[in-house]
């Protein structure tokens, strides 16, 4: 069972949680549409530079969004576990 008082997000205000949820959802959309860069290179007057961003795993991002929704008391829908039925022929 989820306990919002022991969550890593405990102590955050509703406004902070909502802002974090919006940011996480935006990151999810960017990840799914290919808009999130992993490595960028650019040149300045004193030479070229490369900036690397850590690639975020889709499942981790989905779990974070779910945790934020739980903390905010929003309804969330969890996927039912897969069940396999084996039949004899």
PyMOL Python script that loads the backbone (N, CA, C, O; Angstrom):
from pymol import cmd

cmd.read_pdbstr("""\
ATOM      1  N   UNK A   1       0.839  -1.176   0.000  1.00  0.00           N
ATOM      2  CA  UNK A   1       0.000   0.000   0.000  1.00  0.00           C
ATOM      3  C   UNK A   1       0.884   1.240   0.000  1.00  0.00           C
ATOM      4  O   UNK A   1       1.947   1.255   0.621  1.00  0.00           O
ATOM      5  N   UNK A   2       0.448   2.253  -0.684  1.00  0.00           N
ATOM      6  CA  UNK A   2       1.221   3.488  -0.811  1.00  0.00           C
ATOM      7  C   UNK A   2       0.974   4.378   0.397  1.00  0.00           C
ATOM      8  O   UNK A   2      -0.175   4.633   0.760  1.00  0.00           O
ATOM      9  N   UNK A   3       2.044   4.847   1.018  1.00  0.00           N
ATOM     10  CA  UNK A   3       1.947   5.754   2.166  1.00  0.00           C
ATOM     11  C   UNK A   3       2.609   7.067   1.780  1.00  0.00           C
ATOM     12  O   UNK A   3       3.831   7.140   1.642  1.00  0.00           O
ATOM     13  N   UNK A   4       1.795   8.108   1.607  1.00  0.00           N
ATOM     14  CA  UNK A   4       2.327   9.395   1.148  1.00  0.00           C
ATOM     15  C   UNK A   4       3.213  10.070   2.184  1.00  0.00           C
ATOM     16  O   UNK A   4       3.995  10.956   1.837  1.00  0.00           O
ATOM     17  N   UNK A   5       3.108   9.670   3.453  1.00  0.00           N
ATOM     18  CA  UNK A   5       3.944  10.301   4.480  1.00  0.00           C
ATOM     19  C   UNK A   5       5.372   9.761   4.481  1.00  0.00           C
ATOM     20  O   UNK A   5       6.277  10.408   5.007  1.00  0.00           O
ATOM     21  N   UNK A   6       5.581   8.583   3.897  1.00  0.00           N
ATOM     22  CA  UNK A   6       6.933   8.015   3.846  1.00  0.00           C
ATOM     23  C   UNK A   6       7.527   8.041   2.438  1.00  0.00           C
ATOM     24  O   UNK A   6       8.622   7.527   2.209  1.00  0.00           O
ATOM     25  N   UNK A   7       6.810   8.631   1.518  1.00  0.00           N
ATOM     26  CA  UNK A   7       7.273   8.730   0.135  1.00  0.00           C
ATOM     27  C   UNK A   7       8.483   9.658   0.045  1.00  0.00           C
ATOM     28  O   UNK A   7       8.625  10.559   0.871  1.00  0.00           O
ATOM     29  N   UNK A   8       9.357   9.457  -0.942  1.00  0.00           N
ATOM     30  CA  UNK A   8      10.458  10.407  -1.152  1.00  0.00           C
ATOM     31  C   UNK A   8       9.955  11.812  -1.470  1.00  0.00           C
ATOM     32  O   UNK A   8      10.705  12.782  -1.362  1.00  0.00           O
ATOM     33  N   UNK A   9       8.692  11.921  -1.861  1.00  0.00           N
ATOM     34  CA  UNK A   9       8.111  13.217  -2.202  1.00  0.00           C
ATOM     35  C   UNK A   9       7.410  13.872  -1.014  1.00  0.00           C
ATOM     36  O   UNK A   9       6.875  14.973  -1.150  1.00  0.00           O
ATOM     37  N   UNK A  10       7.402  13.221   0.141  1.00  0.00           N
ATOM     38  CA  UNK A  10       6.746  13.779   1.327  1.00  0.00           C
ATOM     39  C   UNK A  10       7.402  15.108   1.688  1.00  0.00           C
ATOM     40  O   UNK A  10       8.625  15.240   1.638  1.00  0.00           O
ATOM     41  N   UNK A  11       6.588  16.079   2.049  1.00  0.00           N
ATOM     42  CA  UNK A  11       7.099  17.392   2.417  1.00  0.00           C
ATOM     43  C   UNK A  11       7.011  18.413   1.301  1.00  0.00           C
ATOM     44  O   UNK A  11       7.169  19.611   1.537  1.00  0.00           O
ATOM     45  N   UNK A  12       6.760  17.948   0.086  1.00  0.00           N
ATOM     46  CA  UNK A  12       6.602  18.880  -1.032  1.00  0.00           C
ATOM     47  C   UNK A  12       5.180  19.436  -1.015  1.00  0.00           C
ATOM     48  O   UNK A  12       4.239  18.741  -0.630  1.00  0.00           O
ATOM     49  N   UNK A  13       5.032  20.679  -1.432  1.00  0.00           N
ATOM     50  CA  UNK A  13       3.711  21.289  -1.493  1.00  0.00           C
ATOM     51  C   UNK A  13       2.966  20.788  -2.723  1.00  0.00           C
ATOM     52  O   UNK A  13       3.561  20.211  -3.633  1.00  0.00           O
ATOM     53  N   UNK A  14       1.665  21.017  -2.737  1.00  0.00           N
ATOM     54  CA  UNK A  14       0.857  20.632  -3.891  1.00  0.00           C
ATOM     55  C   UNK A  14       1.351  21.322  -5.157  1.00  0.00           C
ATOM     56  O   UNK A  14       1.401  20.710  -6.224  1.00  0.00           O
ATOM     57  N   UNK A  15       1.713  22.586  -5.038  1.00  0.00           N
ATOM     58  CA  UNK A  15       2.195  23.344  -6.198  1.00  0.00           C
ATOM     59  C   UNK A  15       3.494  22.738  -6.720  1.00  0.00           C
ATOM     60  O   UNK A  15       3.668  22.597  -7.931  1.00  0.00           O
ATOM     61  N   UNK A  16       4.407  22.379  -5.821  1.00  0.00           N
ATOM     62  CA  UNK A  16       5.670  21.765  -6.231  1.00  0.00           C
ATOM     63  C   UNK A  16       5.428  20.412  -6.898  1.00  0.00           C
ATOM     64  O   UNK A  16       6.056  20.089  -7.906  1.00  0.00           O
ATOM     65  N   UNK A  17       4.518  19.626  -6.330  1.00  0.00           N
ATOM     66  CA  UNK A  17       4.206  18.317  -6.910  1.00  0.00           C
ATOM     67  C   UNK A  17       3.576  18.454  -8.291  1.00  0.00           C
ATOM     68  O   UNK A  17       3.905  17.696  -9.203  1.00  0.00           O
ATOM     69  N   UNK A  18       2.669  19.420  -8.447  1.00  0.00           N
ATOM     70  CA  UNK A  18       2.037  19.628  -9.746  1.00  0.00           C
ATOM     71  C   UNK A  18       3.049  20.098 -10.784  1.00  0.00           C
ATOM     72  O   UNK A  18       2.987  19.687 -11.943  1.00  0.00           O
ATOM     73  N   UNK A  19       3.981  20.956 -10.375  1.00  0.00           N
ATOM     74  CA  UNK A  19       5.028  21.412 -11.294  1.00  0.00           C
ATOM     75  C   UNK A  19       5.929  20.245 -11.700  1.00  0.00           C
ATOM     76  O   UNK A  19       6.321  20.133 -12.862  1.00  0.00           O
ATOM     77  N   UNK A  20       6.255  19.376 -10.738  1.00  0.00           N
ATOM     78  CA  UNK A  20       7.084  18.206 -11.039  1.00  0.00           C
ATOM     79  C   UNK A  20       6.349  17.250 -11.973  1.00  0.00           C
ATOM     80  O   UNK A  20       6.957  16.666 -12.870  1.00  0.00           O
ATOM     81  N   UNK A  21       5.044  17.088 -11.767  1.00  0.00           N
ATOM     82  CA  UNK A  21       4.251  16.217 -12.635  1.00  0.00           C
ATOM     83  C   UNK A  21       4.221  16.755 -14.062  1.00  0.00           C
ATOM     84  O   UNK A  21       4.377  15.993 -15.016  1.00  0.00           O
ATOM     85  N   UNK A  22       4.022  18.049 -14.210  1.00  0.00           N
ATOM     86  CA  UNK A  22       4.030  18.650 -15.548  1.00  0.00           C
ATOM     87  C   UNK A  22       5.382  18.470 -16.230  1.00  0.00           C
ATOM     88  O   UNK A  22       5.446  18.164 -17.421  1.00  0.00           O
ATOM     89  N   UNK A  23       6.468  18.661 -15.470  1.00  0.00           N
ATOM     90  CA  UNK A  23       7.813  18.496 -16.034  1.00  0.00           C
ATOM     91  C   UNK A  23       8.054  17.044 -16.448  1.00  0.00           C
ATOM     92  O   UNK A  23       8.637  16.786 -17.501  1.00  0.00           O
ATOM     93  N   UNK A  24       7.604  16.095 -15.619  1.00  0.00           N
ATOM     94  CA  UNK A  24       7.784  14.676 -15.935  1.00  0.00           C
ATOM     95  C   UNK A  24       6.965  14.285 -17.162  1.00  0.00           C
ATOM     96  O   UNK A  24       7.434  13.526 -18.010  1.00  0.00           O
ATOM     97  N   UNK A  25       5.749  14.803 -17.255  1.00  0.00           N
ATOM     98  CA  UNK A  25       4.920  14.501 -18.419  1.00  0.00           C
ATOM     99  C   UNK A  25       5.517  15.108 -19.688  1.00  0.00           C
ATOM    100  O   UNK A  25       5.469  14.495 -20.754  1.00  0.00           O
ATOM    101  N   UNK A  26       6.072  16.299 -19.575  1.00  0.00           N
ATOM    102  CA  UNK A  26       6.724  16.934 -20.726  1.00  0.00           C
ATOM    103  C   UNK A  26       7.940  16.111 -21.165  1.00  0.00           C
ATOM    104  O   UNK A  26       8.150  15.894 -22.358  1.00  0.00           O
ATOM    105  N   UNK A  27       8.739  15.654 -20.191  1.00  0.00           N
ATOM    106  CA  UNK A  27       9.905  14.826 -20.507  1.00  0.00           C
ATOM    107  C   UNK A  27       9.473  13.520 -21.171  1.00  0.00           C
ATOM    108  O   UNK A  27      10.141  13.030 -22.082  1.00  0.00           O
ATOM    109  N   UNK A  28       8.357  12.964 -20.714  1.00  0.00           N
ATOM    110  CA  UNK A  28       7.845  11.725 -21.305  1.00  0.00           C
ATOM    111  C   UNK A  28       7.452  11.945 -22.764  1.00  0.00           C
ATOM    112  O   UNK A  28       7.769  11.130 -23.631  1.00  0.00           O
ATOM    113  N   UNK A  29       6.764  13.046 -23.024  1.00  0.00           N
ATOM    114  CA  UNK A  29       6.361  13.360 -24.398  1.00  0.00           C
ATOM    115  C   UNK A  29       7.589  13.563 -25.277  1.00  0.00           C
ATOM    116  O   UNK A  29       7.629  13.075 -26.407  1.00  0.00           O
ATOM    117  N   UNK A  30       8.592  14.279 -24.770  1.00  0.00           N
ATOM    118  CA  UNK A  30       9.818  14.500 -25.541  1.00  0.00           C
ATOM    119  C   UNK A  30      10.533  13.188 -25.816  1.00  0.00           C
ATOM    120  O   UNK A  30      11.057  12.977 -26.910  1.00  0.00           O
ATOM    121  N   UNK A  31      10.553  12.311 -24.830  1.00  0.00           N
ATOM    122  CA  UNK A  31      11.207  11.014 -25.000  1.00  0.00           C
ATOM    123  C   UNK A  31      10.488  10.175 -26.052  1.00  0.00           C
ATOM    124  O   UNK A  31      11.126   9.555 -26.903  1.00  0.00           O
ATOM    125  N   UNK A  32       9.164  10.160 -25.989  1.00  0.00           N
ATOM    126  CA  UNK A  32       8.392   9.327 -26.902  1.00  0.00           C
ATOM    127  C   UNK A  32       8.372   9.879 -28.329  1.00  0.00           C
ATOM    128  O   UNK A  32       8.199   9.115 -29.279  1.00  0.00           O
ATOM    129  N   UNK A  33       8.545  11.180 -28.493  1.00  0.00           N
ATOM    130  CA  UNK A  33       8.524  11.769 -29.834  1.00  0.00           C
ATOM    131  C   UNK A  33       9.922  11.987 -30.399  1.00  0.00           C
ATOM    132  O   UNK A  33      10.070  12.516 -31.501  1.00  0.00           O
ATOM    133  N   UNK A  34      10.947  11.585 -29.655  1.00  0.00           N
ATOM    134  CA  UNK A  34      12.315  11.717 -30.141  1.00  0.00           C
ATOM    135  C   UNK A  34      12.888  13.107 -29.986  1.00  0.00           C
ATOM    136  O   UNK A  34      13.921  13.411 -30.582  1.00  0.00           O
ATOM    137  N   UNK A  35      12.253  13.957 -29.208  1.00  0.00           N
ATOM    138  CA  UNK A  35      12.713  15.332 -29.043  1.00  0.00           C
ATOM    139  C   UNK A  35      13.770  15.515 -27.974  1.00  0.00           C
ATOM    140  O   UNK A  35      14.294  16.616 -27.813  1.00  0.00           O
ATOM    141  N   UNK A  36      14.092  14.473 -27.248  1.00  0.00           N
ATOM    142  CA  UNK A  36      15.079  14.585 -26.179  1.00  0.00           C
ATOM    143  C   UNK A  36      16.446  14.169 -26.711  1.00  0.00           C
ATOM    144  O   UNK A  36      16.645  13.032 -27.138  1.00  0.00           O
ATOM    145  N   UNK A  37      17.375  15.107 -26.677  1.00  0.00           N
ATOM    146  CA  UNK A  37      18.730  14.839 -27.172  1.00  0.00           C
ATOM    147  C   UNK A  37      19.539  14.110 -26.107  1.00  0.00           C
ATOM    148  O   UNK A  37      19.384  14.360 -24.912  1.00  0.00           O
ATOM    149  N   UNK A  38      20.392  13.219 -26.550  1.00  0.00           N
ATOM    150  CA  UNK A  38      21.258  12.494 -25.635  1.00  0.00           C
ATOM    151  C   UNK A  38      22.650  13.114 -25.624  1.00  0.00           C
ATOM    152  O   UNK A  38      23.290  13.177 -24.574  1.00  0.00           O
ATOM    153  N   UNK A  39      23.120  13.566 -26.767  1.00  0.00           N
ATOM    154  CA  UNK A  39      24.438  14.192 -26.847  1.00  0.00           C
ATOM    155  C   UNK A  39      24.377  15.361 -27.830  1.00  0.00           C
ATOM    156  O   UNK A  39      23.872  15.228 -28.944  1.00  0.00           O
ATOM    157  N   UNK A  40      24.895  16.496 -27.399  1.00  0.00           N
ATOM    158  CA  UNK A  40      24.927  17.691 -28.235  1.00  0.00           C
ATOM    159  C   UNK A  40      26.363  18.164 -28.377  1.00  0.00           C
ATOM    160  O   UNK A  40      27.122  18.146 -27.408  1.00  0.00           O
ATOM    161  N   UNK A  41      26.736  18.580 -29.559  1.00  0.00           N
ATOM    162  CA  UNK A  41      28.058  19.151 -29.799  1.00  0.00           C
ATOM    163  C   UNK A  41      27.880  20.524 -30.422  1.00  0.00           C
ATOM    164  O   UNK A  41      27.017  20.724 -31.277  1.00  0.00           O
ATOM    165  N   UNK A  42      28.701  21.460 -29.988  1.00  0.00           N
ATOM    166  CA  UNK A  42      28.628  22.803 -30.559  1.00  0.00           C
ATOM    167  C   UNK A  42      30.011  23.434 -30.501  1.00  0.00           C
ATOM    168  O   UNK A  42      30.868  23.008 -29.728  1.00  0.00           O
ATOM    169  N   UNK A  43      30.218  24.449 -31.322  1.00  0.00           N
ATOM    170  CA  UNK A  43      31.513  25.126 -31.386  1.00  0.00           C
ATOM    171  C   UNK A  43      31.377  26.543 -30.848  1.00  0.00           C
ATOM    172  O   UNK A  43      30.411  27.249 -31.138  1.00  0.00           O
ATOM    173  N   UNK A  44      32.376  26.945 -30.052  1.00  0.00           N
ATOM    174  CA  UNK A  44      32.457  28.314 -29.563  1.00  0.00           C
ATOM    175  C   UNK A  44      33.761  28.896 -30.078  1.00  0.00           C
ATOM    176  O   UNK A  44      34.546  28.209 -30.732  1.00  0.00           O
ATOM    177  N   UNK A  45      33.982  30.153 -29.781  1.00  0.00           N
ATOM    178  CA  UNK A  45      35.204  30.802 -30.235  1.00  0.00           C
ATOM    179  C   UNK A  45      36.467  30.121 -29.735  1.00  0.00           C
ATOM    180  O   UNK A  45      37.485  30.140 -30.426  1.00  0.00           O
ATOM    181  N   UNK A  46      36.426  29.521 -28.552  1.00  0.00           N
ATOM    182  CA  UNK A  46      37.621  28.891 -27.980  1.00  0.00           C
ATOM    183  C   UNK A  46      37.677  27.385 -28.221  1.00  0.00           C
ATOM    184  O   UNK A  46      38.492  26.700 -27.604  1.00  0.00           O
ATOM    185  N   UNK A  47      36.847  26.863 -29.087  1.00  0.00           N
ATOM    186  CA  UNK A  47      36.893  25.431 -29.395  1.00  0.00           C
ATOM    187  C   UNK A  47      35.517  24.803 -29.350  1.00  0.00           C
ATOM    188  O   UNK A  47      34.518  25.468 -29.075  1.00  0.00           O
ATOM    189  N   UNK A  48      35.483  23.521 -29.621  1.00  0.00           N
ATOM    190  CA  UNK A  48      34.197  22.822 -29.635  1.00  0.00           C
ATOM    191  C   UNK A  48      33.911  22.205 -28.272  1.00  0.00           C
ATOM    192  O   UNK A  48      34.823  21.889 -27.508  1.00  0.00           O
ATOM    193  N   UNK A  49      32.660  22.047 -27.997  1.00  0.00           N
ATOM    194  CA  UNK A  49      32.225  21.486 -26.717  1.00  0.00           C
ATOM    195  C   UNK A  49      31.190  20.396 -26.987  1.00  0.00           C
ATOM    196  O   UNK A  49      30.480  20.423 -27.992  1.00  0.00           O
ATOM    197  N   UNK A  50      31.126  19.452 -26.079  1.00  0.00           N
ATOM    198  CA  UNK A  50      30.130  18.393 -26.155  1.00  0.00           C
ATOM    199  C   UNK A  50      29.432  18.291 -24.810  1.00  0.00           C
ATOM    200  O   UNK A  50      30.075  18.270 -23.761  1.00  0.00           O
ATOM    201  N   UNK A  51      28.119  18.229 -24.856  1.00  0.00           N
ATOM    202  CA  UNK A  51      27.318  18.082 -23.643  1.00  0.00           C
ATOM    203  C   UNK A  51      26.541  16.787 -23.766  1.00  0.00           C
ATOM    204  O   UNK A  51      25.890  16.547 -24.783  1.00  0.00           O
ATOM    205  N   UNK A  52      26.602  15.948 -22.737  1.00  0.00           N
ATOM    206  CA  UNK A  52      25.873  14.680 -22.744  1.00  0.00           C
ATOM    207  C   UNK A  52      24.799  14.718 -21.664  1.00  0.00           C
ATOM    208  O   UNK A  52      25.035  15.174 -20.545  1.00  0.00           O
ATOM    209  N   UNK A  53      23.636  14.237 -22.018  1.00  0.00           N
ATOM    210  CA  UNK A  53      22.543  14.101 -21.070  1.00  0.00           C
ATOM    211  C   UNK A  53      22.278  12.618 -20.873  1.00  0.00           C
ATOM    212  O   UNK A  53      22.370  11.831 -21.815  1.00  0.00           O
ATOM    213  N   UNK A  54      21.955  12.247 -19.661  1.00  0.00           N
ATOM    214  CA  UNK A  54      21.666  10.848 -19.385  1.00  0.00           C
ATOM    215  C   UNK A  54      20.320  10.486 -20.000  1.00  0.00           C
ATOM    216  O   UNK A  54      19.329  11.197 -19.825  1.00  0.00           O
ATOM    217  N   UNK A  55      20.302   9.401 -20.703  1.00  0.00           N
ATOM    218  CA  UNK A  55      19.066   8.956 -21.335  1.00  0.00           C
ATOM    219  C   UNK A  55      18.147   8.382 -20.256  1.00  0.00           C
ATOM    220  O   UNK A  55      18.549   7.529 -19.464  1.00  0.00           O
ATOM    221  N   UNK A  56      16.924   8.862 -20.245  1.00  0.00           N
ATOM    222  CA  UNK A  56      15.965   8.426 -19.241  1.00  0.00           C
ATOM    223  C   UNK A  56      15.209   7.219 -19.773  1.00  0.00           C
ATOM    224  O   UNK A  56      14.752   7.215 -20.916  1.00  0.00           O
ATOM    225  N   UNK A  57      15.083   6.215 -18.952  1.00  0.00           N
ATOM    226  CA  UNK A  57      14.364   5.017 -19.312  1.00  0.00           C
ATOM    227  C   UNK A  57      12.859   5.291 -19.269  1.00  0.00           C
ATOM    228  O   UNK A  57      12.366   5.912 -18.327  1.00  0.00           O
ATOM    229  N   UNK A  58      12.144   4.837 -20.268  1.00  0.00           N
ATOM    230  CA  UNK A  58      10.704   5.074 -20.364  1.00  0.00           C
ATOM    231  C   UNK A  58       9.970   4.521 -19.144  1.00  0.00           C
ATOM    232  O   UNK A  58       9.089   5.186 -18.599  1.00  0.00           O
ATOM    233  N   UNK A  59      10.320   3.332 -18.719  1.00  0.00           N
ATOM    234  CA  UNK A  59       9.642   2.714 -17.587  1.00  0.00           C
ATOM    235  C   UNK A  59       9.890   3.493 -16.298  1.00  0.00           C
ATOM    236  O   UNK A  59       8.977   3.656 -15.488  1.00  0.00           O
ATOM    237  N   UNK A  60      11.112   3.973 -16.103  1.00  0.00           N
ATOM    238  CA  UNK A  60      11.405   4.782 -14.914  1.00  0.00           C
ATOM    239  C   UNK A  60      10.569   6.051 -14.912  1.00  0.00           C
ATOM    240  O   UNK A  60      10.055   6.456 -13.869  1.00  0.00           O
ATOM    241  N   UNK A  61      10.431   6.676 -16.062  1.00  0.00           N
ATOM    242  CA  UNK A  61       9.653   7.904 -16.174  1.00  0.00           C
ATOM    243  C   UNK A  61       8.176   7.632 -15.898  1.00  0.00           C
ATOM    244  O   UNK A  61       7.515   8.425 -15.227  1.00  0.00           O
ATOM    245  N   UNK A  62       7.658   6.523 -16.410  1.00  0.00           N
ATOM    246  CA  UNK A  62       6.269   6.157 -16.142  1.00  0.00           C
ATOM    247  C   UNK A  62       6.048   5.917 -14.651  1.00  0.00           C
ATOM    248  O   UNK A  62       5.023   6.328 -14.107  1.00  0.00           O
ATOM    249  N   UNK A  63       6.991   5.261 -13.987  1.00  0.00           N
ATOM    250  CA  UNK A  63       6.876   5.011 -12.552  1.00  0.00           C
ATOM    251  C   UNK A  63       6.930   6.309 -11.758  1.00  0.00           C
ATOM    252  O   UNK A  63       6.215   6.460 -10.768  1.00  0.00           O
ATOM    253  N   UNK A  64       7.765   7.240 -12.179  1.00  0.00           N
ATOM    254  CA  UNK A  64       7.861   8.528 -11.499  1.00  0.00           C
ATOM    255  C   UNK A  64       6.555   9.308 -11.636  1.00  0.00           C
ATOM    256  O   UNK A  64       6.083   9.907 -10.670  1.00  0.00           O
ATOM    257  N   UNK A  65       5.974   9.302 -12.832  1.00  0.00           N
ATOM    258  CA  UNK A  65       4.694   9.984 -13.050  1.00  0.00           C
ATOM    259  C   UNK A  65       3.614   9.352 -12.173  1.00  0.00           C
ATOM    260  O   UNK A  65       2.798  10.062 -11.586  1.00  0.00           O
ATOM    261  N   UNK A  66       3.607   8.032 -12.084  1.00  0.00           N
ATOM    262  CA  UNK A  66       2.633   7.340 -11.240  1.00  0.00           C
ATOM    263  C   UNK A  66       2.820   7.719  -9.767  1.00  0.00           C
ATOM    264  O   UNK A  66       1.841   7.936  -9.054  1.00  0.00           O
ATOM    265  N   UNK A  67       4.067   7.797  -9.314  1.00  0.00           N
ATOM    266  CA  UNK A  67       4.336   8.169  -7.927  1.00  0.00           C
ATOM    267  C   UNK A  67       3.863   9.596  -7.641  1.00  0.00           C
ATOM    268  O   UNK A  67       3.289   9.858  -6.584  1.00  0.00           O
ATOM    269  N   UNK A  68       4.101  10.511  -8.572  1.00  0.00           N
ATOM    270  CA  UNK A  68       3.634  11.888  -8.397  1.00  0.00           C
ATOM    271  C   UNK A  68       2.110  11.938  -8.330  1.00  0.00           C
ATOM    272  O   UNK A  68       1.548  12.662  -7.508  1.00  0.00           O
ATOM    273  N   UNK A  69       1.447  11.181  -9.181  1.00  0.00           N
ATOM    274  CA  UNK A  69      -0.017  11.153  -9.168  1.00  0.00           C
ATOM    275  C   UNK A  69      -0.541  10.599  -7.850  1.00  0.00           C
ATOM    276  O   UNK A  69      -1.512  11.116  -7.297  1.00  0.00           O
ATOM    277  N   UNK A  70       0.096   9.555  -7.349  1.00  0.00           N
ATOM    278  CA  UNK A  70      -0.317   9.003  -6.051  1.00  0.00           C
ATOM    279  C   UNK A  70      -0.148  10.037  -4.945  1.00  0.00           C
ATOM    280  O   UNK A  70      -1.029  10.206  -4.103  1.00  0.00           O
ATOM    281  N   UNK A  71       0.979  10.721  -4.951  1.00  0.00           N
ATOM    282  CA  UNK A  71       1.256  11.717  -3.918  1.00  0.00           C
ATOM    283  C   UNK A  71       0.229  12.848  -3.972  1.00  0.00           C
ATOM    284  O   UNK A  71      -0.151  13.393  -2.936  1.00  0.00           O
ATOM    285  N   UNK A  72      -0.215  13.195  -5.167  1.00  0.00           N
ATOM    286  CA  UNK A  72      -1.217  14.247  -5.330  1.00  0.00           C
ATOM    287  C   UNK A  72      -2.639  13.743  -5.074  1.00  0.00           C
ATOM    288  O   UNK A  72      -3.581  14.534  -5.037  1.00  0.00           O
ATOM    289  N   UNK A  73      -2.793  12.438  -4.899  1.00  0.00           N
ATOM    290  CA  UNK A  73      -4.118  11.875  -4.666  1.00  0.00           C
ATOM    291  C   UNK A  73      -4.943  11.759  -5.931  1.00  0.00           C
ATOM    292  O   UNK A  73      -6.166  11.636  -5.873  1.00  0.00           O
ATOM    293  N   UNK A  74      -4.279  11.799  -7.067  1.00  0.00           N
ATOM    294  CA  UNK A  74      -4.974  11.697  -8.355  1.00  0.00           C
ATOM    295  C   UNK A  74      -5.216  10.229  -8.684  1.00  0.00           C
ATOM    296  O   UNK A  74      -4.434   9.362  -8.294  1.00  0.00           O
ATOM    297  N   UNK A  75      -6.297   9.957  -9.401  1.00  0.00           N
ATOM    298  CA  UNK A  75      -6.514   8.566  -9.818  1.00  0.00           C
ATOM    299  C   UNK A  75      -5.456   8.162 -10.842  1.00  0.00           C
ATOM    300  O   UNK A  75      -5.054   8.966 -11.682  1.00  0.00           O
ATOM    301  N   UNK A  76      -5.030   6.969 -10.767  1.00  0.00           N
ATOM    302  CA  UNK A  76      -4.060   6.449 -11.721  1.00  0.00           C
ATOM    303  C   UNK A  76      -4.523   5.063 -12.119  1.00  0.00           C
ATOM    304  O   UNK A  76      -5.233   4.389 -11.372  1.00  0.00           O
ATOM    305  N   UNK A  77      -4.122   4.655 -13.277  1.00  0.00           N
ATOM    306  CA  UNK A  77      -4.528   3.349 -13.766  1.00  0.00           C
ATOM    307  C   UNK A  77      -3.297   2.494 -13.955  1.00  0.00           C
ATOM    308  O   UNK A  77      -2.410   2.813 -14.747  1.00  0.00           O
ATOM    309  N   UNK A  78      -3.259   1.435 -13.237  1.00  0.00           N
ATOM    310  CA  UNK A  78      -2.156   0.500 -13.345  1.00  0.00           C
ATOM    311  C   UNK A  78      -2.538  -0.633 -14.271  1.00  0.00           C
ATOM    312  O   UNK A  78      -3.676  -1.103 -14.273  1.00  0.00           O
ATOM    313  N   UNK A  79      -1.601  -1.048 -15.029  1.00  0.00           N
ATOM    314  CA  UNK A  79      -1.844  -2.140 -15.956  1.00  0.00           C
ATOM    315  C   UNK A  79      -2.042  -3.441 -15.179  1.00  0.00           C
ATOM    316  O   UNK A  79      -1.312  -3.725 -14.229  1.00  0.00           O
ATOM    317  N   UNK A  80      -3.035  -4.223 -15.592  1.00  0.00           N
ATOM    318  CA  UNK A  80      -3.251  -5.515 -14.948  1.00  0.00           C
ATOM    319  C   UNK A  80      -2.114  -6.457 -15.301  1.00  0.00           C
ATOM    320  O   UNK A  80      -1.550  -6.373 -16.392  1.00  0.00           O
ATOM    321  N   UNK A  81      -1.775  -7.350 -14.389  1.00  0.00           N
ATOM    322  CA  UNK A  81      -0.721  -8.312 -14.714  1.00  0.00           C
ATOM    323  C   UNK A  81      -1.152  -9.225 -15.860  1.00  0.00           C
ATOM    324  O   UNK A  81      -2.326  -9.574 -15.990  1.00  0.00           O
ATOM    325  N   UNK A  82      -0.201  -9.591 -16.665  1.00  0.00           N
ATOM    326  CA  UNK A  82      -0.486 -10.512 -17.764  1.00  0.00           C
ATOM    327  C   UNK A  82      -0.734 -11.902 -17.208  1.00  0.00           C
ATOM    328  O   UNK A  82      -0.027 -12.359 -16.310  1.00  0.00           O
ATOM    329  N   UNK A  83      -1.723 -12.558 -17.737  1.00  0.00           N
ATOM    330  CA  UNK A  83      -2.021 -13.927 -17.331  1.00  0.00           C
ATOM    331  C   UNK A  83      -1.997 -14.795 -18.589  1.00  0.00           C
ATOM    332  O   UNK A  83      -2.563 -14.442 -19.624  1.00  0.00           O
ATOM    333  N   UNK A  84      -1.346 -15.904 -18.471  1.00  0.00           N
ATOM    334  CA  UNK A  84      -1.251 -16.819 -19.597  1.00  0.00           C
ATOM    335  C   UNK A  84      -2.135 -18.027 -19.333  1.00  0.00           C
ATOM    336  O   UNK A  84      -2.168 -18.564 -18.225  1.00  0.00           O
ATOM    337  N   UNK A  85      -2.833 -18.435 -20.348  1.00  0.00           N
ATOM    338  CA  UNK A  85      -3.674 -19.617 -20.231  1.00  0.00           C
ATOM    339  C   UNK A  85      -3.127 -20.664 -21.192  1.00  0.00           C
ATOM    340  O   UNK A  85      -3.038 -20.445 -22.400  1.00  0.00           O
ATOM    341  N   UNK A  86      -2.770 -21.784 -20.631  1.00  0.00           N
ATOM    342  CA  UNK A  86      -2.253 -22.879 -21.433  1.00  0.00           C
ATOM    343  C   UNK A  86      -3.350 -23.924 -21.573  1.00  0.00           C
ATOM    344  O   UNK A  86      -3.938 -24.359 -20.583  1.00  0.00           O
ATOM    345  N   UNK A  87      -3.613 -24.313 -22.784  1.00  0.00           N
ATOM    346  CA  UNK A  87      -4.633 -25.332 -23.023  1.00  0.00           C
ATOM    347  C   UNK A  87      -3.981 -26.547 -23.659  1.00  0.00           C
ATOM    348  O   UNK A  87      -2.996 -26.451 -24.392  1.00  0.00           O
ATOM    349  N   UNK A  88      -4.566 -27.682 -23.352  1.00  0.00           N
ATOM    350  CA  UNK A  88      -4.061 -28.930 -23.943  1.00  0.00           C
ATOM    351  C   UNK A  88      -4.855 -29.220 -25.202  1.00  0.00           C
ATOM    352  O   UNK A  88      -6.061 -28.985 -25.267  1.00  0.00           O
ATOM    353  N   UNK A  89      -4.167 -29.723 -26.178  1.00  0.00           N
ATOM    354  CA  UNK A  89      -4.842 -30.071 -27.438  1.00  0.00           C
ATOM    355  C   UNK A  89      -5.174 -31.520 -27.485  1.00  0.00           C
ATOM    356  O   UNK A  89      -5.744 -31.991 -28.469  1.00  0.00           O
TER     357      UNK A  89
END
""", "prot")
cmd.dss("prot")
cmd.show_as("cartoon", "prot")
cmd.util.cbc("prot")
cmd.orient("prot")
